[in-house]
Amino acid sequence: MTRFTDEQMLAAMSTTREYTVVLLEEGPQHGADGADAIIWEHGRRNFELRADGLLNIVCPIRDDSPLCGVGIFPGTADDVRRIMDDDPGVRAGVFTYRIHPSRSFPGDALQM
């Protein structure tokens, strides 16, 4: 494993920026009639947000837990709250969400 000195860590940490992590969870209408169509439109919106640079990483969760997805957004919690409040799945009660302000390294990505 690559080793880092304190100086290297401090230098790297100075390059971090603000991000917001969203934990998307089942809402009261999850599984209701018509929810699948709403989830499809939620997915379409995620594609649009990604294309516009407003959603860096989106990870649907594929287990039996009430956690449905994780998203990492650039910007502040207030900005992301406005985006999420306009999500079709959130508006319809199919999803709820929790926001967690975070910091990370610009350019980090999922491995190919």
TATA-V938786 format. One line per field, one symbol per residue. phi: phi as a letter, one per 20 degrees, with the letter a starting at -180 (. if undefined). psi: psi as a letter, one per 20 degrees, with the letter a starting at -180 (. if undefined). Layout:
phi=???
psi=???
This chain:
phi=.fdcegffffffffefcfcceddecfdfefnfgnfffffgfgfgffgffffemebfcccfedceeffdaccddfoegfffgffffeffffgenfccbcdcfbcbegngbffe
psi=ppqprggggggghiirrprpppoprpahjpirpihghghghggghggggghjjiogppoqplajriphrpqoqqarhgghggghhjphhghijhqrqqpoqrqaopiqrqq.
